[in-house]
Amino acid sequence: MRETETARRRVTGDTLLTESSIGVTVKSVPTDAKEVLRNNDLQVTAQRLAVMRAVADRAHATAVDVVEIVSDGIGSISRQSVYDTLTLLTERGILRRIQPAGSAALYETRTGDNHHHLVCRSCDRVVDTDCATGETPCLIPVDDGDFEVDEAEVIYWGLCPDCRVDKPPARSARLTHTTD
């Protein structure tokens, strides 16, 4: 079972601030989700609000997580409706979608900044981490191939503190070892 980042949340004005388990305070979805939808020329619906709330409440949620949370919260909603809403909110920049190798897509509310992710090879825990330099050097490749680069995804792999203590370091929990 994948663990998600535990966080302390507090409201300042109209913005939800999240203090991550690694001590970084980040700006998240504004507390007035209706305003966010309207500002993005989207109709305010109970389903969209429920999806936004579900992702805000569970950092790095899978679509399956969101379906379960939303269904528990508002009752009947189709899986396809949740997937369509996640896609729309991601396209509009309200949510961010990441997909570490070997993992389902994960959704988060932290968008528009230069943060990366740490993924545990053993338990699949995912946490945010800011860029080491605080700038965006990863957006300046040595050879950009004439691309206009606007985003870079950096994912650090390793063992989280809980798994490192309980188990000896392993190369990857996802690798299958065979002998000849």
C-alpha positions as CSV (number, residue, x, y, z in Angstrom):
1,M,0.0,0.0,0.0
2,R,1.3,3.4,-1.0
3,E,1.7,6.0,1.7
4,T,1.2,9.6,0.9
5,E,2.9,12.6,2.4
6,T,1.5,13.6,5.8
7,A,1.1,17.3,6.1
8,R,-0.1,20.1,8.4
9,R,-2.4,22.5,6.8
10,R,-3.5,26.1,7.7
11,V,-5.4,28.8,6.0
12,T,-4.0,32.2,5.4
13,G,-6.3,34.6,3.7
14,D,-7.7,32.7,0.7
15,T,-4.7,30.3,0.3
16,L,-4.2,26.9,1.8
17,L,-0.6,26.6,3.0
18,T,0.7,23.1,3.5
19,E,3.8,22.2,5.6
20,S,5.1,19.1,4.1
21,S,6.7,16.3,6.1
22,I,10.1,17.6,5.0
23,G,9.4,21.0,6.4
24,V,8.6,23.0,3.2
25,T,5.6,25.3,3.3
26,V,3.9,25.4,-0.1
27,K,1.0,27.3,-1.6
28,S,-1.7,24.9,-2.6
29,V,-5.2,25.2,-4.1
30,P,-6.9,28.4,-2.9
31,T,-9.5,27.7,-0.3
32,D,-12.2,29.0,-2.5
33,A,-12.3,26.3,-5.1
34,K,-15.4,27.8,-6.7
35,E,-13.4,31.0,-7.5
36,V,-10.5,28.9,-9.0
37,L,-13.0,27.2,-11.3
38,R,-14.6,30.4,-12.3
39,N,-11.2,32.1,-12.9
40,N,-10.4,29.2,-15.3
41,D,-13.7,29.7,-17.2
42,L,-15.1,26.4,-15.8
43,Q,-18.6,25.8,-14.5
44,V,-18.8,25.1,-10.8
45,T,-20.1,21.6,-10.2
46,A,-20.3,19.4,-7.2
47,Q,-18.2,16.8,-8.9
48,R,-15.4,19.3,-9.8
49,L,-15.4,20.7,-6.2
50,A,-15.3,17.1,-4.8
51,V,-12.3,16.1,-7.0
52,M,-10.4,19.3,-6.1
53,R,-11.1,18.7,-2.4
54,A,-10.0,15.0,-2.7
55,V,-6.7,15.9,-4.3
56,A,-6.1,18.7,-1.8
57,D,-6.7,16.3,1.1
58,R,-4.5,13.5,-0.2
59,A,-1.3,14.7,-1.7
60,H,-0.1,12.5,-4.6
61,A,-3.5,10.7,-5.0
62,T,-4.1,8.2,-7.8
63,A,-7.3,8.4,-9.8
64,V,-8.5,5.4,-8.0
65,D,-7.9,7.2,-4.7
66,V,-9.9,10.2,-5.9
67,V,-12.8,8.0,-7.2
68,E,-13.0,6.4,-3.7
69,I,-12.8,9.7,-1.8
70,V,-15.3,11.5,-4.0
71,S,-17.7,8.5,-4.0
72,D,-17.6,8.5,-0.2
73,G,-18.1,12.2,-0.1
74,I,-20.9,12.9,-2.6
75,G,-22.3,9.5,-3.3
76,S,-22.8,8.3,-6.9
77,I,-20.3,9.5,-9.4
78,S,-18.9,7.6,-12.4
79,R,-15.3,6.6,-12.6
80,Q,-15.2,8.2,-16.1
81,S,-16.5,11.5,-14.6
82,V,-13.6,11.6,-12.1
83,Y,-11.1,10.8,-14.8
84,D,-12.5,13.5,-17.1
85,T,-12.4,16.0,-14.3
86,L,-8.8,15.1,-13.4
87,T,-7.8,15.6,-17.0
88,L,-9.6,18.9,-17.3
89,L,-8.2,20.3,-14.1
90,T,-4.7,19.2,-15.1
91,E,-5.0,20.8,-18.5
92,R,-6.1,24.1,-16.9
93,G,-3.1,24.0,-14.5
94,I,-5.3,23.6,-11.4
95,L,-3.8,20.2,-10.7
96,R,-0.5,18.6,-11.6
97,R,-0.1,15.1,-12.9
98,I,3.1,13.1,-12.3
99,Q,3.8,9.5,-13.2
100,P,6.9,8.0,-11.7
101,A,8.1,4.9,-13.6
102,G,6.1,1.8,-12.7
103,S,3.4,3.8,-10.9
104,A,-0.1,5.0,-11.7
105,A,-0.5,8.7,-12.4
106,L,-0.5,10.8,-9.3
107,Y,-2.3,14.1,-8.8
108,E,-1.4,17.1,-6.6
109,T,-2.5,20.6,-6.0
110,R,1.0,22.1,-5.9
111,T,1.5,23.7,-9.3
112,G,3.4,26.4,-11.0
113,D,6.6,26.1,-8.9
114,N,9.9,24.4,-9.2
115,H,9.5,21.4,-7.0
116,H,10.4,17.8,-7.6
117,H,9.6,14.4,-6.0
118,L,11.2,11.8,-3.8
119,V,9.8,8.3,-4.3
120,C,10.5,5.3,-2.0
121,R,11.4,2.2,-3.9
122,S,10.0,0.0,-1.1
123,C,6.7,1.5,-0.1
124,D,6.0,3.9,-3.0
125,R,5.8,6.9,-0.6
126,V,6.0,10.2,-2.5
127,V,7.0,13.5,-1.0
128,D,7.7,16.9,-2.5
129,T,11.1,18.5,-2.4
130,D,12.1,21.9,-3.7
131,C,14.8,22.3,-6.3
132,A,18.2,22.1,-4.6
133,T,19.3,25.5,-6.0
134,G,16.0,27.3,-5.6
135,E,16.2,28.3,-9.2
136,T,15.2,26.5,-12.4
137,P,18.5,25.2,-13.8
138,C,16.8,22.0,-14.9
139,L,14.8,24.1,-17.4
140,I,18.0,25.0,-19.3
141,P,19.3,21.8,-21.1
142,V,22.7,21.7,-22.7
143,D,21.0,21.2,-26.1
144,D,17.3,22.1,-26.2
145,G,16.8,20.7,-29.7
146,D,15.0,24.0,-30.6
147,F,12.3,23.2,-28.0
148,E,10.8,25.9,-25.9
149,V,11.2,24.2,-22.5
150,D,8.6,25.2,-19.9
151,E,8.7,22.3,-17.4
152,A,11.1,19.6,-16.2
153,E,10.2,16.6,-14.0
154,V,12.9,15.4,-11.6
155,I,12.2,12.3,-9.6
156,Y,14.6,11.1,-6.9
157,W,14.5,7.4,-6.1
158,G,15.6,5.8,-2.8
159,L,14.3,4.5,0.5
160,C,12.3,6.6,2.9
161,P,13.4,6.8,6.5
162,D,10.8,4.2,7.6
163,C,11.9,1.7,5.0
164,R,15.6,2.4,5.5
165,V,15.3,1.5,9.2
166,D,13.2,-1.6,8.7
167,K,15.0,-3.1,5.7
168,P,18.5,-3.2,4.3
169,P,18.9,-1.0,1.2
170,A,17.7,-2.6,-2.0
171,R,18.4,-1.5,-5.5
172,S,14.7,-1.5,-6.4
173,A,11.5,-3.2,-5.1
174,R,10.2,-3.1,-8.7
175,L,13.1,-5.2,-10.1
176,T,12.5,-8.9,-10.5
177,H,15.7,-10.9,-9.8
178,T,16.3,-14.1,-11.8
179,T,19.1,-16.5,-11.7
180,D,20.6,-18.5,-14.6
